[in-house]
């Protein structure tokens, strides 16, 4: 069974998303909504990770290390200026999509196994992950015109 690998992938992805939200929160303190919302969304990912850990232990001996460098690759450039916030939000959105897809795959396994606890965890965490992505997309749409069309 490969469920343990995907649970490890999910756990690692949630950790990276948590760390990335914290990074953006600290980096963009001059934007009050960014600092506060990113701190809140980071806490959600930290909680999701905690909820996944019992299933990692239940279904696997090893967990996947596949996405270990995704956050590093996305946030690799030292960014500054008006484009920095937009690019950081873009990278966060990409990380949420990784987590979103992992949750979708885990849901299918939970249904196949008839694991009610895993299904309940999916329902709770997936809804929040969707909200993370929706907030990011809305904030990207808000920032894009000013950033892209007004000279710095």
PyMOL commands that set and color helices and strands:
alter all, ss='L'
color gray80, all
select helices_A, chain A and resi 3-27+32-59+66-74+82-113+116-149
alter helices_A, ss='H'
color red, helices_A
deselect
rebuild
show_as cartoon
